[in-house]
Amino acid sequence: MTQSDRPLRPRTLQVRGGLARTQFKETSEALFLNSGFVYDSALEAEQSFDGTLNRMVYSRFKNPTVAMFEARLAAIEGAPACKATATGMAAVHSALLCQVRAGDHVVASRALFGSCQWILTELMPRYGVTVKFVDGTDLDQWRTALSQPTRLVFLESPSNPTLEVIDIAAVADLAHKAGAVLVVDNVFATPILQSPFSLGADIVVYSATKHIDGQGRCLGGAVLGSEEFCNDVLGPYLRNTGPTLSPFNAWVLLKSLETLDMRVERACAGALKLAQFLESRAEFSEVLYPGLPSHPQYELVKRQMRGYGTLIAVELKGGKQVAYDLLDKLEVVDISNNLGDSKSLICHPWTTTHQRLSAEDKLAMGITEGLLRLSVGLEDPDDLIDDFALALG
Ligand SMILES: *Cc1c(COP(=O)(O)O)cnc(C)c1O
């Protein structure tokens, strides 16, 4: 039997995409836990470096297990190429920094993961890059900000932690008219629920730490885009700065991809059920979940996504102390700032993930003292509902 050249469906690609068996014909993917490679002759070494031979030379550049993870994720996403990184932040950092130089202009949505915000507000200006933030849900603000030549546009949808949903196709159009490349952080949606490339995005980034591993075991990241971008622009940046994914973590993530859709779909079903329960309770002034008709961008969600996601944000009447009381009384749901895990996790963004921001900036992002972010895992949703019911009293 030879490996099929037929186009395979996404579910099949999750288990077979990128599979490159060794001469031992192992069933499961091999773990190449090595840093370097050897050459049969000095000439072979020379030809490996000048490009005459296409082979592995050093695991900072390329490793067989990491390459399988990259090929499998690219196949699932429907992207021409993928580069894996040690963390999600290494992916965001290198995807953005490899493209800008002093004098460039960048436009981004305001509601972003904390460290992504830091890169745009603290790091980029140090190198002479100007950054303009907009309310991602307001197309007029995007239009105004993109009325000048722009190098990059960066957004996250749904956003962390308030689950704003941005019209990716409309922003892609405006970005391209301004000469910009659109980079989408697709972590909250996962490759299962949203395909930014089909909406016009040029580059997609992931923290593989979240749903891709999804079992709380290791950090990882990935950048997907064209062959030209991955090989000629991002490739040299990664090769020479070194935020490489470890082969061991690549192996864990590669095996995780095999069950990604099952895990995401199961957690989504639980999240919808729990969100409906939370919305029925009087303790909350707001329950934000993309699958509730009360979500401000519900129509857009249905157009742009194939599911509603595993994250819920709730705003408690009564602010911080009431929020802390709820966190402390939950017995099944863990207090943790991670997300996209098989275990349900909850956190108070005001005092944890977004603590560093000023009160004014937090409020501008929709983060109040009563806001909680809940990542729904794989438990029986009725146990999660019971946990909240008992904790709320
Ligand atoms: C977690 C996260 C990141 C960063 O990923 P790490 O793997 O923690 O470095 C970036 N963007 C979003 C939206 C995230 O949730």
The ligand as an ORCA input file, in Angstrom:
! r2SCAN-3c Opt
* xyz 0 1
  C      -2.832     32.082     24.748
  C      -2.965     33.002     23.606
  C      -1.827     33.505     22.951
  C      -0.428     33.168     23.418
  O      -0.142     31.810     23.402
  P       0.971     31.105     24.350
  O       1.007     29.713     23.841
  O       0.491     31.234     25.746
  O       2.249     31.842     24.146
  C      -2.022     34.356     21.884
  N      -3.254     34.716     21.472
  C      -4.374     34.257     22.082
  C      -5.693     34.673     21.590
  C      -4.270     33.382     23.155
  O      -5.366     32.927     23.776
*
